[in-house]
Amino acid sequence: MSARILEGGRIAEQIRAELTAEIASMDRPPHLVALMAGDDPGARAYARMQARGCEEVGIDYTLRQLDAGIAQADLLEEIMKANVDPLVDGIIVQMPLPEGLDESEAQGAIDPAKDVDGVHPMNLGLVAADRDALAPCTAQSVVRLIEETGVELRGAEVVVVGRSVIVGKPAALMLLDRGATVTICRSTTRDLAFHTSRAEILVVAIGRAEMIRGEDIKRGAVVIDVGMNYLPGEDGAKGRYVGDVAFDEAKEVADVITPVPGGVGPLTVTMLLKNAVEAAKRQRGL
Ligand code: NDP
């Protein structure tokens, strides 16, 4: 039997409607500032999605374009300016930064109260401590999608493939906090299929096209595919995005599966909007 396809778009719409109503009741809209150094196409596309999302729910969005050759000290200065500006509620530093700039130093320079991407070590630490935090947006999307399935997380065998600081690791910690038994796999894991094939809930965030095959998945599992991999078309034809999971095979084995595109992706920007509202409320004592 074919799996239920769990789309992120419908959940995103519902959250955006709630945010729109909440923002309408605030004295002034939250203000989000995105700092973008250079012109990476991925960062540019993400910034466009941020701008559209903000406009839809009523958040003021400012994209500050910085020179690709900006010095690290000047980038930090830009972050500091936004940190101390009382009219700025949220700050994002668009990744990737041009070569030569230190991404983690930039992320660490953001005021944790304005860190709407959830990338400051303090926010990541709060996630690890099971405390309220501006948590990383993609990890929040993963958790929300799993919760949407109605599957019992307490006692569930969860396997997360990928341990990046902003996706795999925080998603694993948030699921652990909800009572699951969590295994995190990475490139050095000896027998990946052993782990994935016993997972009742499988979260995959690797960045390798269709690496997890149907035979690697337990029958009846919930599969959340975070991967976004661009496959160029042949002979100049338009390319397409695929996940880290071989969707056509996996959907014959899994009970529920997220598609790529259309699963985790649409929710991630929405979680950023949600963090922006949360950051504004906290800073205004609401
Ligand atoms: P990273 O490159 O930071 O991390 C990849 C992880 O995968 C690492 O932990 C790495 O292990 C692990 N890995 C690599 N190869 C293997 C392997 N052969 N077996 C097991 N594990 C492996 O990626 P991100 O977490 O940033 O992103 C992962 C994917 O999710 C990407 O496709 C990205 O585009 C996508 N993404 C999608 C988002 C969305 O909103 N839809 C948002 C963010 C990311 P090790 O640590 O040992 O190197």
Residues whose N, C-alpha, C, O or C-beta is under 5 A from the ligand:
A	BS01	NDP	T138 G162 R163 S164 V167 G168 C185 R186 S187 T188 A205 I206 G207 V226 G227 M228 N229 V264 G265 T268
